[in-house]
Amino acid sequence: MALSSAAAKLEEKIGHGDNATTIQDVTNPDRDPAYASSADKMKALVWQGKNKVEVVEVSKPAIIEDTDVILKITGSTVCGSDLHLLHGSVVEMQTGDILGHEFCGVVDEVGSKISKVKKGDRVVASFQIACGSCHYCDQKLSSQCEKTNSNTIENAMYGGRTAGMFGYSHFTGGFAGGQAEYTRVPYGDVNLLKLPDDVPDEKGLFLSDVIATSWNCVVDTGVTKGSIVAVWGAGPIGQMAAEFAFLNGASRVIVIDCNWRLDYVKSKYPNVETVDFSQLKGPKGVVTKLKEMTDGRGPDVALECVAGEYPKGWLHTIEIAAGLETDTSEILNEMIESVKNYGRVGVTGVYVGYTNHFNIGSIMERGIRFIGNGQAPVHLYWEDLLKRIQKGEIDPLKMVTHRVRMEDLDKVYYKFDKKEDGMQKVYVQTRFSAPPCAGSPALTTY
């Protein structure tokens, strides 16, 4: 979650948030009793300040709660939202915090109250940490768990809290992440899903976030049979959202972005139409183009898969830099103005605070359904999505362009940030990883 200077000012007024109420954890191994007391060492990617991450040796985690599980990590990845951490735009990041919210592995140790997994099981972890018993967890709306994130800043900004997240600062509960060789998983019976033998790690890993997030984006915004869908962003989330839109009956899918990523999506999904916004003139270029492509009315559904951190014009660049807003409204306004009357707009890209120049009038006057998709409730979907992977309906490897080593992960971050090497989604192997499955990219070393 990206928070810039406006949120930092709010932090000063409110004070530092406390960490999880019932489970001790912080992202920094030097401060976490589960890590700091261990004499055993491991490699992990840690945040070292703005625009700097580094693979270092830290203490291995240990069980501190009877519902804990220690995972031996066999696979992780880099998400576009990790770049908000790299850029230092997240409040309550601390030097030495272990990053990574998407990972899978083999169960190495279990607490005394763990009953659903055992040592040696292959599992994937949900990126959000749910208690399994609160009001929202009872409905499998795990992203809104009431017990795993007691951060006061988030509560003050949003009027409520969301679940804790792995490797995503103390703003989301302060949990050490999975871009490491071992990770402690609180409430292991709740937050781990067993992977069957016919689903390799290279596919099962992505049930932790990107697959569930893309699926939620599509179904929560109401893509149905015959829908014309426009997707902003040709990264992994946008790519999977395009695939899932067709899977849910869309008649057309149009992806908006620029550069080589449009070519990549087109190569994987020839039936996807593309719009290169960099080739359009004027502030309404995207809106005009989409109207032209849809008989003047616009798409039925617009899906935001980019994020609010990246302004396109000078006005929002200045306002974000000056702390006058945390997020740009440019893409949101394009979506609102592009869809047909009574169309639907879903926001999955990360927006974390406040924005200016937002076209609320168009929403009201034209009956636009504006939907915050939230952090996807992984637990609601992942069992069904796992079955779809087993049946071959979903192939996560379509979005994976690189296989890399844990030891090179800091370099991978910088290349991912710069959109170099045609990098989309990566699979990060560790010394514990199984040999590559069929279809996995060849190993790239940096």
C-alpha positions as CSV (number, residue, x, y, z in Angstrom):
1,M,0.0,0.0,0.0
2,A,1.6,3.2,-1.1
3,L,1.4,6.2,1.3
4,S,3.1,9.4,0.5
5,S,3.8,12.6,2.4
6,A,0.1,13.4,3.1
7,A,-0.3,10.1,4.9
8,A,3.1,10.7,6.7
9,K,1.7,13.9,8.1
10,L,-1.3,12.1,9.3
11,E,1.0,9.6,11.0
12,E,2.7,12.4,12.9
13,K,-0.7,13.6,14.2
14,I,-2.0,10.2,15.2
15,G,1.2,8.5,16.4
16,H,2.6,5.1,15.7
17,G,0.2,2.2,15.4
18,D,0.4,-0.8,17.6
19,N,1.0,-4.2,16.1
20,A,-1.2,-7.3,15.9
21,T,-3.5,-7.7,18.9
22,T,-3.3,-11.5,19.5
23,I,-0.1,-12.5,17.6
24,Q,3.2,-10.9,18.0
25,D,5.0,-10.1,14.8
26,V,7.0,-7.3,13.2
27,T,8.6,-7.3,9.8
28,N,12.1,-6.7,11.1
29,P,13.8,-9.8,12.4
30,D,15.9,-7.8,14.9
31,R,12.7,-6.8,16.7
32,D,10.7,-9.9,16.3
33,P,10.9,-12.5,19.1
34,A,10.2,-15.2,16.5
35,Y,13.4,-14.3,14.6
36,A,15.8,-12.4,16.9
37,S,16.3,-15.3,19.4
38,S,17.3,-17.8,16.8
39,A,20.9,-18.7,16.3
40,D,20.1,-20.3,12.9
41,K,20.5,-18.1,9.9
42,M,18.8,-17.7,6.5
43,K,18.9,-15.4,3.5
44,A,16.1,-12.8,3.1
45,L,15.4,-9.7,1.1
46,V,15.2,-6.6,3.4
47,W,14.2,-3.0,2.9
48,Q,17.3,-0.7,3.5
49,G,15.7,2.7,2.8
50,K,14.1,4.4,-0.1
51,N,14.9,2.7,-3.4
52,K,17.2,0.2,-1.8
53,V,16.6,-3.4,-1.0
54,E,19.3,-6.0,-0.3
55,V,19.6,-9.8,0.2
56,V,21.2,-10.3,3.6
57,E,21.7,-13.0,6.2
58,V,19.2,-12.8,9.1
59,S,18.0,-15.1,11.9
60,K,15.6,-17.9,11.0
61,P,12.1,-17.7,12.5
62,A,10.9,-19.9,15.4
63,I,7.5,-20.8,16.6
64,I,6.2,-18.4,19.3
65,E,2.4,-19.1,19.2
66,D,0.8,-22.6,19.3
67,T,-1.0,-21.8,16.0
68,D,2.2,-20.9,14.2
69,V,3.7,-22.8,11.2
70,I,7.3,-22.4,10.0
71,L,7.6,-22.7,6.2
72,K,10.6,-23.7,4.3
73,I,10.2,-21.4,1.3
74,T,10.3,-23.0,-2.1
75,G,8.9,-20.2,-4.2
76,S,8.1,-16.5,-4.1
77,T,7.6,-13.7,-6.5
78,V,7.7,-9.9,-7.0
79,C,4.4,-8.0,-7.2
80,G,3.8,-4.5,-8.7
81,S,2.7,-3.4,-5.2
82,D,6.1,-4.3,-3.8
83,L,7.4,-1.4,-5.8
84,H,5.5,1.0,-3.5
85,L,7.7,-0.4,-0.7
86,L,10.9,0.0,-2.8
87,H,10.0,3.6,-3.5
88,G,9.7,4.4,0.2
89,S,6.1,5.6,-0.3
90,V,4.7,3.4,2.5
91,V,4.5,4.7,6.1
92,E,5.9,2.7,8.9
93,M,8.6,0.9,6.9
94,Q,11.7,0.2,9.0
95,T,15.2,-0.5,7.8
96,G,15.7,-4.3,7.9
97,D,12.1,-5.2,7.3
98,I,11.7,-8.6,5.4
99,L,9.6,-8.1,2.3
100,G,7.4,-10.4,0.2
101,H,3.7,-11.2,0.4
102,E,3.4,-14.1,-2.1
103,F,5.0,-17.4,-1.3
104,C,4.7,-21.1,-1.1
105,G,6.8,-23.8,0.6
106,V,7.1,-27.0,2.6
107,V,5.9,-27.1,6.2
108,D,9.0,-27.4,8.4
109,E,7.6,-27.0,12.0
110,V,4.1,-26.7,13.5
111,G,2.7,-25.3,16.7
112,S,0.9,-27.6,19.2
113,K,-2.6,-26.5,18.0
114,I,-2.0,-27.0,14.3
115,S,-4.1,-29.9,13.0
116,K,-4.7,-29.3,9.2
117,V,-1.1,-29.4,8.0
118,K,1.9,-31.4,9.0
119,K,5.7,-31.4,8.5
120,G,6.5,-32.1,4.9
121,D,3.2,-30.8,3.4
122,R,3.5,-28.6,0.3
123,V,1.4,-25.5,0.8
124,V,0.7,-22.0,-0.5
125,A,0.2,-19.1,1.9
126,S,-2.5,-16.4,1.6
127,F,-0.9,-13.0,1.4
128,Q,-3.3,-11.7,4.0
129,I,-3.3,-13.1,7.5
130,A,-6.7,-14.1,8.8
131,C,-7.7,-15.3,12.3
132,G,-10.4,-17.6,10.9
133,S,-13.0,-16.8,13.6
134,C,-14.0,-13.1,13.5
135,H,-17.1,-11.6,11.8
136,Y,-15.5,-11.3,8.4
137,C,-13.5,-14.5,8.5
138,D,-16.7,-16.4,9.2
139,Q,-17.8,-15.3,5.7
140,K,-14.4,-16.1,4.2
141,L,-13.8,-12.3,3.7
142,S,-10.3,-12.8,4.9
143,S,-8.9,-9.5,3.7
144,Q,-11.0,-7.7,6.3
145,C,-10.1,-9.8,9.4
146,E,-10.7,-7.9,12.5
147,K,-8.0,-9.4,14.7
148,T,-4.7,-9.4,12.8
149,N,-4.0,-5.7,12.3
150,S,-4.6,-3.2,15.0
151,N,-2.7,-0.3,13.3
152,T,-4.1,3.0,14.4
153,I,-3.1,5.0,11.4
154,E,-5.0,2.8,9.0
155,N,-8.0,2.9,11.2
156,A,-7.9,6.7,11.3
157,M,-7.5,7.1,7.6
158,Y,-10.1,4.5,6.5
159,G,-12.6,4.4,9.3
160,G,-11.8,0.8,9.7
161,R,-9.0,-1.8,9.5
162,T,-8.1,-4.5,7.1
163,A,-6.3,-7.8,7.7
164,G,-2.6,-8.0,8.4
165,M,-0.4,-8.8,5.4
166,F,2.9,-10.5,5.0
167,G,5.9,-8.3,4.3
168,Y,4.0,-5.1,3.8
169,S,5.1,-2.7,6.6
170,H,3.7,-2.1,10.0
171,F,0.8,-0.2,8.4
172,T,-0.6,-3.7,7.6
173,G,0.2,-5.3,10.9
174,G,4.0,-5.7,10.7
175,F,4.5,-9.3,9.6
176,A,7.8,-10.6,8.2
177,G,7.5,-11.6,4.6
178,G,8.2,-14.6,2.4
179,Q,11.0,-13.3,0.2
180,A,13.3,-15.4,2.4
181,E,14.3,-19.0,3.0
182,Y,11.9,-19.5,5.9
183,T,8.8,-17.6,7.1
184,R,6.6,-17.8,10.1
185,V,2.9,-18.1,9.3
186,P,0.5,-17.2,12.1
187,Y,-2.8,-19.1,12.2
188,G,-1.3,-21.7,10.0
189,D,-4.4,-23.9,9.8
190,V,-6.3,-20.9,8.4
191,N,-3.7,-19.2,6.1
192,L,-2.2,-22.2,4.3
193,L,-3.7,-24.3,1.5
194,K,-2.3,-27.7,0.6
195,L,-1.0,-28.1,-2.9
196,P,-1.8,-31.5,-4.6
197,D,0.9,-33.4,-6.5
198,D,-0.5,-32.4,-9.9
199,V,-0.1,-28.6,-9.2
200,P,3.6,-27.7,-9.1
201,D,4.9,-24.7,-7.0
202,E,5.3,-22.6,-10.2
203,K,1.5,-22.6,-10.5
204,G,0.3,-23.0,-7.0
205,L,2.4,-20.1,-5.8
206,F,0.2,-17.5,-7.5
207,L,-2.9,-18.6,-5.5
208,S,-1.4,-16.5,-2.7
209,D,-2.4,-13.2,-4.4
210,V,-2.4,-12.5,-8.1
211,I,-4.9,-15.1,-9.2
212,A,-7.4,-14.5,-6.5
213,T,-6.9,-10.7,-6.9
214,S,-7.6,-10.8,-10.6
215,W,-10.5,-13.1,-10.2
216,N,-12.1,-10.9,-7.5
217,C,-11.6,-7.8,-9.7
218,V,-13.6,-9.5,-12.5
219,V,-16.4,-11.1,-10.5
220,D,-16.8,-8.3,-7.9
221,T,-17.2,-5.7,-10.6
222,G,-19.8,-7.8,-12.3
223,V,-18.4,-9.1,-15.6
224,T,-21.1,-11.3,-17.1
225,K,-22.0,-13.0,-20.4
226,G,-21.7,-10.5,-23.3
227,S,-19.9,-7.8,-21.3
228,I,-17.5,-5.5,-23.1
229,V,-14.6,-5.0,-20.7
230,A,-11.8,-2.5,-20.7
231,V,-8.8,-3.2,-18.5
232,W,-6.3,-0.5,-17.5
233,G,-2.9,-2.1,-17.1
234,A,-1.2,-4.9,-19.0
235,G,0.8,-6.2,-16.0
236,P,0.2,-9.6,-14.4
237,I,-3.0,-8.5,-12.7
238,G,-4.4,-6.9,-15.9
239,Q,-3.4,-9.9,-18.0
240,M,-5.1,-12.4,-15.7
241,A,-8.2,-10.1,-15.4
242,A,-8.4,-10.1,-19.2
243,E,-8.3,-13.9,-19.2
244,F,-10.9,-14.2,-16.3
245,A,-13.2,-11.7,-18.0
246,F,-13.4,-14.1,-21.0
247,L,-13.8,-17.0,-18.6
248,N,-16.8,-15.2,-17.1
249,G,-18.5,-14.6,-20.5
250,A,-17.1,-11.3,-21.7
251,S,-17.7,-10.8,-25.5
252,R,-14.8,-8.3,-25.8
253,V,-11.8,-7.3,-23.7
254,I,-9.8,-4.2,-24.4
255,V,-6.5,-3.6,-22.6
256,I,-5.0,-0.1,-22.2
257,D,-1.3,0.4,-21.5
258,C,1.8,1.2,-23.5
259,N,5.2,-0.3,-24.5
260,W,6.1,-4.0,-24.9
261,R,3.6,-5.2,-22.3
262,L,0.7,-4.8,-24.8
263,D,2.6,-7.0,-27.3
264,Y,3.1,-9.6,-24.6
265,V,-0.6,-9.8,-23.6
266,K,-1.5,-9.9,-27.3
267,S,0.9,-12.8,-27.9
268,K,-0.8,-14.8,-25.0
269,Y,-4.4,-13.8,-25.8
270,P,-4.9,-13.0,-29.5
271,N,-8.5,-12.2,-28.9
272,V,-7.7,-9.3,-26.6
273,E,-7.9,-5.8,-28.2
274,T,-5.3,-3.2,-27.2
275,V,-5.0,0.5,-26.9
276,D,-1.6,2.3,-26.5
277,F,-2.4,5.4,-24.6
278,S,1.0,6.9,-25.4
279,Q,-0.1,7.2,-29.1
280,L,-3.3,9.2,-28.3
281,K,-3.5,12.9,-28.2
282,G,-5.2,15.1,-25.6
283,P,-6.3,14.5,-22.0
284,K,-9.4,12.7,-23.3
285,G,-7.6,10.5,-25.8
286,V,-8.4,7.2,-24.1
287,V,-12.0,8.1,-23.5
288,T,-12.5,9.1,-27.1
289,K,-10.8,6.0,-28.4
290,L,-12.9,3.6,-26.3
291,K,-16.1,5.3,-27.3
292,E,-15.1,4.9,-31.0
293,M,-14.4,1.2,-30.4
294,T,-17.8,0.6,-28.8
295,D,-20.4,2.4,-31.0
296,G,-20.2,5.6,-29.0
297,R,-21.6,4.2,-25.7
298,G,-18.4,2.9,-24.0
299,P,-17.6,-0.4,-22.4
300,D,-19.9,-2.1,-19.9
301,V,-17.2,-2.6,-17.4
302,A,-13.9,-0.9,-16.6
303,L,-11.2,-2.6,-14.4
304,E,-8.4,-0.7,-12.8
305,C,-5.2,-2.8,-12.6
306,V,-2.5,-0.1,-12.3
307,A,-2.5,1.9,-9.0
308,G,-2.8,5.5,-8.0
309,E,0.9,6.1,-7.4
310,Y,1.8,6.9,-11.0
311,P,0.6,10.3,-12.3
312,K,0.5,10.9,-16.0
313,G,0.4,14.7,-16.1
314,W,2.2,17.5,-14.4
315,L,-0.6,18.7,-12.1
316,H,-0.9,15.4,-10.2
317,T,2.9,15.0,-10.2
318,I,3.2,18.3,-8.3
319,E,0.3,17.6,-6.0
320,I,1.6,14.2,-5.0
321,A,5.1,15.6,-4.5
322,A,3.7,18.5,-2.4
323,G,1.7,16.1,-0.2
324,L,-1.6,17.5,-1.4
325,E,-2.9,14.1,-2.4
326,T,-1.6,10.5,-2.1
327,D,-3.1,9.2,-5.4
328,T,-3.8,10.5,-8.8
329,S,-7.4,10.4,-10.2
330,E,-6.4,10.5,-13.8
331,I,-7.1,6.8,-14.6
332,L,-10.2,6.7,-12.4
333,N,-11.6,9.6,-14.3
334,E,-10.8,7.9,-17.7
335,M,-12.7,4.9,-16.5
336,I,-15.7,6.8,-15.2
337,E,-16.0,8.8,-18.4
338,S,-15.3,5.9,-20.7
339,V,-18.0,3.4,-19.5
340,K,-21.5,3.5,-20.8
341,N,-24.3,5.1,-18.7
342,Y,-25.0,2.7,-15.7
343,G,-21.6,1.1,-16.4
344,R,-19.4,-0.5,-13.7
345,V,-16.0,0.6,-12.6
346,G,-13.9,-1.7,-10.4
347,V,-10.7,-0.6,-8.6
348,T,-8.1,-3.3,-7.8
349,G,-4.9,-1.3,-8.3
350,V,-3.6,0.1,-5.0
351,Y,-5.1,3.4,-3.9
352,V,-4.3,4.3,-0.4
353,G,-5.4,7.8,0.6
354,Y,-6.9,10.9,-1.0
355,T,-7.1,12.2,-4.5
356,N,-8.0,15.5,-6.1
357,H,-10.1,16.4,-9.3
358,F,-12.2,13.3,-9.0
359,N,-15.2,13.3,-11.3
360,I,-17.9,12.4,-8.8
361,G,-20.5,14.3,-10.9
362,S,-20.2,11.8,-13.7
363,I,-20.7,8.9,-11.2
364,M,-23.9,10.5,-9.9
365,E,-25.4,11.9,-13.1
366,R,-24.7,8.9,-15.3
367,G,-25.5,6.2,-12.7
368,I,-22.0,4.7,-12.7
369,R,-21.4,1.9,-10.3
370,F,-18.0,2.7,-8.7
371,I,-16.7,-0.4,-6.8
372,G,-13.6,-0.6,-4.6
373,N,-12.6,-4.3,-5.0
374,G,-10.5,-4.1,-1.9
375,Q,-7.7,-6.5,-1.1
376,A,-9.1,-9.7,-2.5
377,P,-10.5,-12.1,0.0
378,V,-8.1,-15.0,-1.0
379,H,-9.8,-17.6,1.3
380,L,-13.1,-17.0,-0.5
381,Y,-11.7,-18.1,-3.9
382,W,-8.6,-20.2,-3.6
383,E,-10.1,-23.7,-3.3
384,D,-12.2,-23.2,-6.4
385,L,-9.3,-21.5,-8.3
386,L,-7.0,-24.4,-7.3
387,K,-9.5,-26.8,-9.0
388,R,-9.5,-24.7,-12.1
389,I,-5.8,-24.9,-12.3
390,Q,-6.0,-28.7,-11.9
391,K,-8.5,-28.8,-14.8
392,G,-6.4,-26.7,-17.0
393,E,-8.9,-23.8,-17.1
394,I,-6.3,-21.5,-15.6
395,D,-2.6,-21.6,-16.5
396,P,-0.6,-19.2,-14.2
397,L,2.6,-19.8,-16.2
398,K,1.2,-17.7,-19.0
399,M,2.2,-14.6,-17.0
400,V,5.6,-15.9,-15.8
401,T,8.5,-14.6,-17.9
402,H,11.5,-15.3,-15.6
403,R,12.8,-17.8,-13.1
404,V,15.4,-16.2,-10.8
405,R,17.4,-17.1,-7.7
406,M,16.7,-15.8,-4.2
407,E,20.3,-14.5,-4.1
408,D,19.6,-12.2,-7.1
409,L,16.3,-10.8,-5.8
410,D,17.5,-7.3,-5.0
411,K,18.7,-7.0,-8.6
412,V,15.4,-8.4,-9.8
413,Y,13.5,-5.6,-7.9
414,Y,15.4,-2.9,-9.8
415,K,14.9,-4.5,-13.2
416,F,11.2,-5.1,-12.4
417,D,10.9,-1.4,-11.4
418,K,12.4,-0.3,-14.7
419,K,10.4,-2.8,-16.8
420,E,13.6,-4.2,-18.1
421,D,14.3,-7.6,-19.8
422,G,10.6,-8.0,-20.7
423,M,9.9,-8.9,-17.1
424,Q,6.3,-9.7,-16.1
425,K,5.9,-12.2,-13.3
426,V,8.9,-14.0,-11.9
427,Y,9.3,-17.2,-10.0
428,V,11.9,-16.9,-7.3
429,Q,13.6,-20.2,-6.4
430,T,15.5,-21.0,-3.2
431,R,17.9,-23.7,-2.2
432,F,14.8,-25.7,-1.2
433,S,13.0,-25.5,-4.5
434,A,12.1,-28.6,-6.5
435,P,13.5,-28.9,-10.1
436,P,11.6,-26.7,-12.6
437,C,8.2,-28.0,-13.8
438,A,7.3,-28.3,-17.5
439,G,6.7,-24.9,-19.0
440,S,8.8,-23.0,-16.4
441,P,11.1,-20.3,-17.8
442,A,14.8,-21.2,-17.8
443,L,16.8,-19.8,-14.9
444,T,18.2,-16.3,-15.4
445,T,21.0,-15.2,-13.2
446,Y,22.0,-11.6,-12.5
